[in-house]
């Protein structure tokens, strides 16, 4: 077994920055400001960022008010000058939710189902893939889209989103949409064999033409799917009941259940991309409820993985982002302090001992708008290296999307 993953900081919970060095030499851009407007949304989360052929691309999930609820869709923006300026954000995967057939019908509790807070108002917390996709009272199909990273196939960049009945489960499929070098979106396709219900949903959904299968290309879809089995590119969400199998033949749900059986039902989820330790071992972190990161290791490029175990790297139970810097050192961005009030970056020369840390963001502002599962803090970072910078994208209070542009010379040894 490789060395244990450790963190050497001695934090002071009485200080907003935990007593860790702040990154003052960074440029912070507010890419999106959440607003409770039908064409925008006051909830935003699941941001992803990548650099492709000289252009930075970012996309994230948006809902009018609530996390992972029907009507959630995906917006995007791009920068062609290394993050100095960004395009206005626009829908990339627009709402798949169907319009109401009779907007004047009330549910059993007397609430109108108008799609504003459907998760709370008309029973969309689906528990299995056998439940109806449609609320018979209001005639609403309950569908949500979740931003889920990027892929490269056929020499082109593709944004990835997963579609589900609501609350991330059960999924109905994975979508890919091309992003051209000038920033414009193009072809869109389902990557999986469409769920039997897609034939019923698609003709009745909003954006019918967009979500048809007219752009499907089996060769490219297969190449994208293969790209996503690489541990360095593995998506953090897998919503299909049968799952997406990785190089080891397992799905994220397989690993979750295996861990839960050995840990009194305490699951693990939202795996990071893999980073490479100095000894060439691949390391993948998993979200935990135990106050520390979980991790496992592969010594054969992801064909086999060790058992998932707890590390000595603290975490508040949130999505984490990892990677390698140009000098080969590994980094982790996440929330090791109090709740999610601090977003930190830690660096390790060998991939095991993280002995150099920085605060990217702390002292969050008060949340502006209420919503399901929202909370004050800095949430769900993602990151990429581009040129002489590390770009970290994250959500503030689950309503605004920010990007930190960090000079590599500030964090590399």
C-alpha positions as CSV (number, residue, x, y, z in Angstrom):
1,X,0.0,0.0,0.0
2,X,1.1,3.6,-0.6
3,X,1.7,6.1,2.1
4,X,-1.3,7.7,3.9
5,X,-2.6,11.0,2.6
6,X,-1.9,13.6,5.3
7,X,-2.4,17.3,5.9
8,X,0.0,19.2,8.1
9,X,-1.8,22.5,8.8
10,X,-2.7,23.3,12.4
11,X,-5.8,25.3,11.9
12,X,-7.4,27.9,14.1
13,X,-11.2,27.7,13.9
14,X,-11.5,31.0,15.6
15,X,-10.1,32.8,12.6
16,X,-12.0,33.3,9.3
17,X,-9.0,32.1,7.3
18,X,-8.2,29.3,9.8
19,X,-4.7,30.9,10.2
20,X,-3.7,29.7,6.7
21,X,-1.9,32.0,4.2
22,X,-4.4,33.8,2.0
23,X,-3.9,34.0,-1.7
24,X,-4.0,37.8,-2.2
25,X,-2.3,37.7,-5.6
26,X,-5.3,36.2,-7.4
27,X,-7.9,37.6,-9.8
28,X,-11.5,36.8,-8.8
29,X,-14.3,37.1,-11.4
30,X,-18.0,36.8,-10.6
31,X,-19.1,34.8,-13.6
32,X,-22.8,34.5,-12.7
33,X,-25.0,36.2,-10.1
34,X,-28.0,34.2,-9.1
35,X,-31.4,35.9,-9.4
36,X,-34.9,34.5,-8.9
37,X,-35.9,35.2,-12.5
38,X,-37.4,32.5,-14.8
39,X,-34.7,33.1,-17.5
40,X,-31.8,32.9,-14.9
41,X,-32.2,31.3,-11.5
42,X,-31.2,32.0,-7.9
43,X,-29.6,28.6,-7.4
44,X,-26.4,27.7,-9.1
45,X,-23.9,24.8,-8.3
46,X,-21.9,22.0,-9.9
47,X,-19.4,24.3,-11.8
48,X,-16.8,22.8,-14.1
49,X,-14.0,24.5,-16.0
50,X,-11.6,23.3,-18.7
51,X,-9.0,24.8,-21.2
52,X,-9.2,23.7,-24.8
53,X,-7.3,25.1,-27.8
54,X,-6.7,28.5,-26.2
55,X,-10.2,29.0,-24.8
56,X,-11.5,28.6,-21.2
57,X,-15.0,27.1,-20.9
58,X,-17.1,26.8,-17.8
59,X,-20.6,25.4,-17.2
60,X,-22.8,24.9,-14.1
61,X,-26.3,23.9,-13.0
62,X,-29.0,26.5,-12.4
63,X,-32.5,26.4,-11.0
64,X,-35.0,29.1,-10.1
65,X,-34.7,28.4,-6.4
66,X,-33.8,24.9,-5.4
67,X,-31.0,22.4,-5.6
68,X,-31.4,19.4,-8.0
69,X,-35.1,20.0,-8.7
70,X,-37.2,19.6,-11.8
71,X,-36.5,22.4,-14.3
72,X,-32.8,22.6,-13.3
73,X,-30.7,23.3,-16.4
74,X,-27.1,24.2,-17.4
75,X,-25.6,27.5,-18.3
76,X,-22.1,28.2,-19.7
77,X,-19.6,31.0,-20.5
78,X,-16.2,31.2,-22.1
79,X,-13.0,33.3,-22.2
80,X,-10.6,33.7,-25.0
81,X,-8.1,35.9,-23.2
82,X,-7.0,33.6,-20.3
83,X,-9.8,34.6,-18.0
84,X,-9.4,38.4,-18.2
85,X,-12.8,38.8,-19.7
86,X,-15.7,36.3,-20.0
87,X,-18.7,36.1,-22.3
88,X,-22.2,36.6,-20.9
89,X,-23.5,33.3,-19.6
90,X,-26.2,31.6,-21.7
91,X,-28.1,28.3,-21.5
92,X,-26.1,25.3,-22.8
93,X,-28.5,22.5,-21.9
94,X,-31.9,24.3,-21.6
95,X,-34.7,23.1,-19.4
96,X,-36.0,19.6,-20.3
97,X,-39.0,20.1,-18.0
98,X,-42.4,19.9,-19.8
99,X,-44.9,22.7,-19.6
100,X,-47.9,22.4,-17.4
101,X,-51.0,21.2,-19.2
102,X,-53.3,22.8,-16.7
103,X,-51.6,25.5,-14.6
104,X,-54.7,26.2,-12.6
105,X,-54.8,22.7,-10.9
106,X,-53.7,22.7,-7.3
107,X,-52.0,19.7,-5.6
108,X,-53.3,17.9,-2.5
109,X,-51.8,20.6,-0.3
110,X,-53.5,23.4,-2.2
111,X,-50.3,24.7,-3.9
112,X,-50.3,25.6,-7.6
113,X,-47.7,23.6,-9.5
114,X,-46.1,26.2,-11.7
115,X,-42.5,24.9,-11.6
116,X,-41.3,27.5,-9.2
117,X,-40.6,25.1,-6.3
118,X,-41.8,21.8,-7.7
119,X,-39.6,19.7,-5.5
120,X,-41.5,20.9,-2.4
121,X,-44.9,21.3,-3.9
122,X,-45.8,18.2,-6.0
123,X,-43.9,15.2,-4.8
124,X,-40.9,15.0,-7.1
125,X,-38.5,13.1,-4.7
126,X,-38.4,10.0,-6.8
127,X,-37.1,7.0,-4.9
128,X,-36.8,4.4,-7.7
129,X,-36.8,4.0,-11.4
130,X,-40.2,2.3,-11.3
131,X,-42.1,5.4,-10.1
132,X,-43.9,7.6,-12.7
133,X,-42.1,10.4,-14.3
134,X,-45.3,12.3,-14.5
135,X,-47.4,13.8,-11.7
136,X,-50.9,12.8,-12.7
137,X,-52.5,15.7,-10.9
138,X,-50.7,18.5,-12.7
139,X,-49.5,16.6,-15.8
140,X,-45.9,17.7,-15.2
141,X,-42.9,15.6,-16.2
142,X,-40.3,16.0,-13.5
143,X,-36.9,16.3,-15.1
144,X,-33.7,17.9,-14.1
145,X,-30.3,18.4,-15.7
146,X,-27.0,18.4,-13.9
147,X,-23.6,19.8,-15.1
148,X,-21.1,17.0,-15.2
149,X,-17.8,18.0,-16.8
150,X,-16.2,17.9,-20.2
151,X,-14.8,15.4,-22.7
152,X,-12.7,15.5,-25.8
153,X,-13.6,13.3,-28.8
154,X,-13.0,13.5,-32.5
155,X,-10.6,16.4,-31.8
156,X,-13.6,18.4,-30.4
157,X,-14.7,19.6,-27.0
158,X,-17.9,18.3,-25.5
159,X,-19.8,19.5,-22.4
160,X,-21.4,16.8,-20.4
161,X,-24.7,16.9,-18.5
162,X,-26.8,14.1,-16.8
163,X,-30.6,14.0,-16.9
164,X,-32.7,12.6,-14.0
165,X,-36.2,12.5,-12.6
166,X,-35.1,14.8,-9.8
167,X,-32.8,14.9,-6.8
168,X,-30.1,13.1,-8.8
169,X,-32.0,9.8,-8.9
170,X,-32.9,7.9,-10.9
171,X,-31.1,9.1,-14.0
172,X,-32.4,8.7,-17.5
173,X,-29.2,9.3,-19.4
174,X,-26.1,11.4,-20.2
175,X,-25.9,14.2,-22.7
176,X,-23.0,15.7,-24.6
177,X,-23.0,19.0,-26.5
178,X,-20.2,20.3,-28.6
179,X,-18.5,23.6,-27.8
180,X,-16.6,25.2,-30.8
181,X,-13.4,27.2,-30.6
182,X,-15.4,30.4,-31.1
183,X,-17.4,29.5,-28.0
184,X,-20.7,28.7,-29.7
185,X,-22.6,25.4,-28.8
186,X,-23.3,22.9,-31.5
187,X,-24.4,19.3,-31.9
188,X,-26.1,17.6,-28.9
189,X,-26.6,13.9,-28.4
190,X,-27.5,11.2,-25.9
191,X,-24.5,9.1,-25.0
192,X,-26.5,6.1,-23.7
193,X,-29.1,4.0,-25.4
194,X,-32.1,6.2,-24.6
195,X,-34.3,5.2,-21.7
196,X,-37.6,3.8,-22.9
197,X,-39.4,6.8,-21.4
198,X,-37.4,9.3,-23.5
199,X,-39.6,8.5,-26.4
200,X,-42.6,9.7,-24.4
201,X,-40.8,12.7,-22.8
202,X,-39.0,14.2,-25.7
203,X,-42.0,14.9,-28.0
204,X,-43.7,16.7,-25.1
205,X,-40.7,18.5,-23.5
206,X,-39.6,22.0,-23.9
207,X,-36.8,22.4,-26.6
208,X,-38.1,19.4,-28.5
209,X,-35.9,19.9,-31.5
210,X,-32.8,20.3,-29.3
211,X,-33.3,17.1,-27.4
212,X,-34.1,14.9,-30.4
213,X,-31.5,12.4,-31.5
214,X,-30.9,14.0,-34.8
215,X,-27.2,14.7,-34.0
216,X,-26.4,11.2,-32.7
217,X,-23.1,9.8,-34.0
218,X,-22.4,6.3,-32.6
219,X,-18.6,6.6,-33.2
220,X,-18.3,9.9,-31.4
221,X,-20.6,8.9,-28.6
222,X,-18.5,5.8,-28.1
223,X,-15.3,7.9,-28.1
224,X,-16.8,10.3,-25.5
225,X,-17.9,7.4,-23.3
226,X,-14.4,5.9,-23.5
227,X,-12.8,9.2,-22.7
228,X,-14.9,9.4,-19.5
229,X,-13.7,6.0,-18.3
230,X,-10.2,7.4,-17.9
231,X,-9.7,8.0,-14.2
232,X,-8.4,11.5,-15.0
233,X,-11.7,12.4,-16.6
234,X,-14.3,10.4,-14.6
235,X,-17.5,12.4,-14.0
236,X,-18.4,13.0,-10.4
237,X,-22.0,12.0,-10.8
238,X,-23.4,8.8,-12.1
239,X,-27.2,8.8,-12.0
240,X,-28.2,5.8,-14.1
241,X,-29.5,2.9,-12.1
242,X,-27.2,0.5,-14.0
243,X,-24.4,3.0,-13.8
244,X,-21.5,3.8,-16.2
245,X,-18.7,1.2,-15.9
246,X,-15.1,2.4,-15.6
247,X,-11.9,0.7,-16.6
248,X,-12.1,-1.6,-13.5
249,X,-15.6,-2.8,-14.6
250,X,-17.2,-1.1,-11.6
251,X,-19.6,1.9,-11.4
252,X,-19.4,4.7,-8.8
253,X,-22.5,3.1,-7.2
254,X,-20.7,-0.2,-6.9
255,X,-17.9,1.4,-4.9
256,X,-20.4,3.3,-2.8
257,X,-22.3,0.2,-1.8
258,X,-19.1,-1.8,-1.2
259,X,-17.9,0.9,1.2
260,X,-21.3,1.2,2.9
261,X,-21.4,-2.5,3.6
262,X,-18.0,-2.3,5.4
263,X,-18.8,1.0,7.2
264,X,-22.2,0.5,8.8
265,X,-24.1,2.0,5.9
266,X,-22.0,5.2,5.6
267,X,-21.6,5.6,1.9
268,X,-19.0,7.6,-0.1
269,X,-19.7,9.5,-3.2
270,X,-18.7,12.2,-5.7
271,X,-15.3,10.8,-6.7
272,X,-12.7,13.3,-7.9
273,X,-10.7,13.0,-11.0
274,X,-7.5,11.1,-10.3
275,X,-4.2,12.8,-9.8
276,X,-0.8,11.1,-10.2
277,X,1.5,10.8,-7.2
278,X,5.3,11.1,-7.6
279,X,5.6,7.3,-7.6
280,X,3.1,7.1,-10.6
281,X,0.3,5.8,-8.4
282,X,-3.2,7.2,-9.3
283,X,-5.1,8.6,-6.4
284,X,-8.8,9.2,-6.4
285,X,-10.7,10.9,-3.5
286,X,-14.3,10.3,-2.4
287,X,-16.6,12.5,-0.4
288,X,-17.1,11.3,3.1
289,X,-19.3,11.9,6.2
290,X,-16.5,11.1,8.6
291,X,-14.8,14.5,8.6
292,X,-11.9,13.4,6.4
293,X,-11.4,12.5,2.8
294,X,-11.7,8.9,1.6
295,X,-9.3,7.7,-1.0
296,X,-8.2,4.6,-3.0
297,X,-5.2,3.9,-5.3
298,X,-4.5,2.3,-8.6
299,X,-1.1,1.0,-9.7
300,X,-2.1,0.0,-13.2
301,X,-3.6,3.2,-14.8
302,X,-7.1,2.5,-13.3
303,X,-7.6,-1.1,-14.3
304,X,-7.7,-2.1,-10.6
305,X,-8.2,0.0,-7.4
306,X,-7.4,-0.6,-3.8
307,X,-10.2,-0.6,-1.2
308,X,-11.6,2.8,-0.3
309,X,-10.3,3.9,3.1
310,X,-10.2,7.0,5.3
311,X,-7.3,9.5,4.9
312,X,-5.8,12.0,7.4
313,X,-6.9,14.9,5.2
314,X,-9.8,16.8,6.8
315,X,-13.0,17.6,4.9
316,X,-16.4,19.0,5.8
317,X,-18.3,16.6,3.4
318,X,-18.4,18.3,0.1
319,X,-17.2,17.9,-3.5
320,X,-13.4,18.2,-3.9
321,X,-11.2,19.0,-6.9
322,X,-7.7,17.6,-7.5
323,X,-5.1,17.7,-10.2
324,X,-1.4,17.9,-11.0
325,X,0.6,21.1,-11.4
326,X,3.2,21.5,-14.3
327,X,6.0,20.6,-11.9
328,X,4.3,17.2,-11.1
329,X,3.1,18.2,-7.6
330,X,-0.4,17.3,-6.7
331,X,-3.1,19.7,-5.4
332,X,-6.4,19.5,-3.6
333,X,-9.1,22.2,-3.5
334,X,-11.9,21.8,-0.9
335,X,-13.3,22.7,2.4
336,X,-11.1,21.4,5.3
337,X,-12.2,23.8,7.9
338,X,-15.5,24.9,9.5
339,X,-18.5,23.8,7.4
340,X,-17.9,25.3,3.9
341,X,-16.9,28.8,5.1
342,X,-13.3,28.4,3.8
343,X,-12.2,27.2,0.3
344,X,-8.6,26.0,0.5
345,X,-5.9,24.8,-1.8
346,X,-3.3,22.4,-0.6
347,X,-0.1,21.2,-2.5
348,X,2.0,18.1,-2.1
349,X,5.3,17.3,-3.8
350,X,4.8,13.5,-3.6
351,X,1.0,13.3,-3.7
352,X,0.7,12.1,-0.1
353,X,2.0,14.7,2.3
354,X,0.1,18.0,1.7
355,X,2.3,20.4,3.6
356,X,1.6,23.7,1.8
357,X,-1.8,25.3,2.0
358,X,-3.5,28.5,0.9
359,X,-7.0,30.1,1.4
360,X,-8.7,30.8,-1.8
361,X,-11.9,32.3,-0.3
362,X,-13.3,32.8,3.2
363,X,-15.7,35.1,5.1
364,X,-18.7,34.4,2.8
365,X,-21.4,36.9,2.4
366,X,-24.9,36.2,3.6
367,X,-27.1,34.2,1.2
368,X,-29.4,36.4,-0.7
369,X,-32.3,34.1,-1.6
370,X,-33.8,31.1,0.2
371,X,-34.0,27.7,-1.5
372,X,-33.9,23.9,-0.9
373,X,-30.5,22.7,0.3
374,X,-28.8,26.1,-0.1
375,X,-26.3,27.3,2.4
376,X,-23.8,30.0,3.2
377,X,-20.2,29.2,2.1
378,X,-18.0,28.3,-0.9
379,X,-19.2,25.1,-2.6
380,X,-18.2,22.4,-5.1
381,X,-14.9,23.6,-6.6
382,X,-13.5,22.5,-9.9
383,X,-10.2,23.5,-11.5
384,X,-7.8,23.4,-14.4
385,X,-4.3,24.5,-15.3
386,X,-4.0,26.9,-18.2
387,X,-0.8,28.7,-19.2
388,X,0.8,30.1,-16.1
389,X,-2.3,29.9,-13.9
390,X,-4.5,27.6,-11.9
391,X,-8.2,28.4,-12.4
392,X,-10.6,27.4,-9.7
393,X,-14.3,27.7,-10.2
394,X,-16.8,27.5,-7.3
395,X,-20.2,28.5,-6.1
396,X,-20.8,31.1,-3.4
397,X,-23.8,30.4,-1.3
398,X,-25.1,28.1,-4.0
399,X,-26.3,31.1,-5.9
400,X,-23.3,32.9,-7.5
401,X,-20.4,31.4,-9.6
402,X,-16.9,32.7,-9.1
403,X,-13.6,31.9,-10.7
404,X,-10.2,32.5,-9.1
405,X,-7.2,33.0,-11.4
406,X,-4.1,32.0,-9.4
407,X,-0.6,32.5,-10.6
408,X,1.3,29.2,-10.5
409,X,4.4,30.9,-9.2
410,X,2.5,31.6,-6.0
411,X,1.8,27.9,-5.2
412,X,4.5,25.8,-6.9
413,X,7.7,25.1,-4.9
